[in-house]
Amino acid sequence: MSDYDNTIVLFKNDKYEAGGKQPVYKGNAEFNGKKLNCSLWLKEASGEGKLEKGTKFLSGVFDDWQPSKQSSASPSHNKLDPVGSEDIPF
């Protein structure tokens, strides 16, 4: 069993746009040895339920884990390697 069982890791979603459908936070979780994707949205209560109107809360989903896909449009070079560093003689 993994050292990270029953854990969640979330990151700010760089594709999030206010008013859009993308979640604010995305990440992954592992429960009972099963890896899952998770997404969270920041929502505001309408006042029709148990929460007062305007109360902010998080809403989320879990789905089957799929590794993130790297964009083929980005170059595949080491970003820490400065341009022209191969010319340095040491």
C-alpha positions, 0 to 999 in steps of 0.5 A: 500500500502507498505512503500516500493512501487516503490523501488529496493534492490540489493545485490552482488550475491555470486554465481556469477563467471566471465564469467558465466551466473549468474548475478552480482547483485540480489534482489527484487523490488516492483512496484505498489504493485507487488513484482518482482525479479531483476537481473543485469549484468555488461556488456561491449559495443562492439562499434556497438551501441550508446556506445563506445567500452569498455564502461561498463554498467548495463543490467537487468531483472525483473521477477515474485517474488519467495522467495529465497530457503534455501539450505537444505545442510546447518545446521539449527542452530543459527550461533550466538550461539557458540559451547557448549554454552548450557553448560554455567550455566547462 
